[in-house]
Amino acid sequence: GDDNNALSQTKQGLDQAIREQAYFLWQRGGSPHGRAVEFWDRARQQHLRESAYLLWQQEGCPEGRADEYWSRTCAFENSSGNL
């Protein structure tokens, strides 16, 4: 129902944000032919790092727990449809 629709819209928005970032990185990298997956992966990793950092900040920047936030973010992203 509504949860699936919201998740679908969120996934579409996330895919679009990663697509735009990958294109930006590709252009900045000289627009090399045949390396789309490399730039997609780079954009996705950048998104994951930013998401983990924002989550860590929102929860008060707990010392010594950065790896936990990275793991939580990756697990959530992967459970949302294996980006």
Residue, then its C-alpha position, 0 to 999 in steps of 0.5 A: g500500500d502506501d508504504n510500498n509507494a513511499l519506498s518506491q518514490t524514495k528509491q526513485g528520488l535516490d536513484q535520480a540523485i545518484r544518477e545526477q551526481a554520477y553524471f557530474l562526476w563523469q563530466r568532471g572526469g573528462s567524460p570517459h567512454g565505457r566507465a558509467v558503472e565506475f562513476w555510478d559506484r563512486a556517486r553511490q559511495q559518496h551518498l552513503r558517506e554523506s547519509a552516515y555522517l548526517l545520521w551521526q550528526q543528528e544523534g549527537c556525534p557520539e564519539g567512537r561510533a562512526d563505523e556503526y553509523w556507516s554499517r547502519t546506513c549501508a544496511f538500510e540502503n541495501s534493504s531498500g532495494n539493493l541500489 
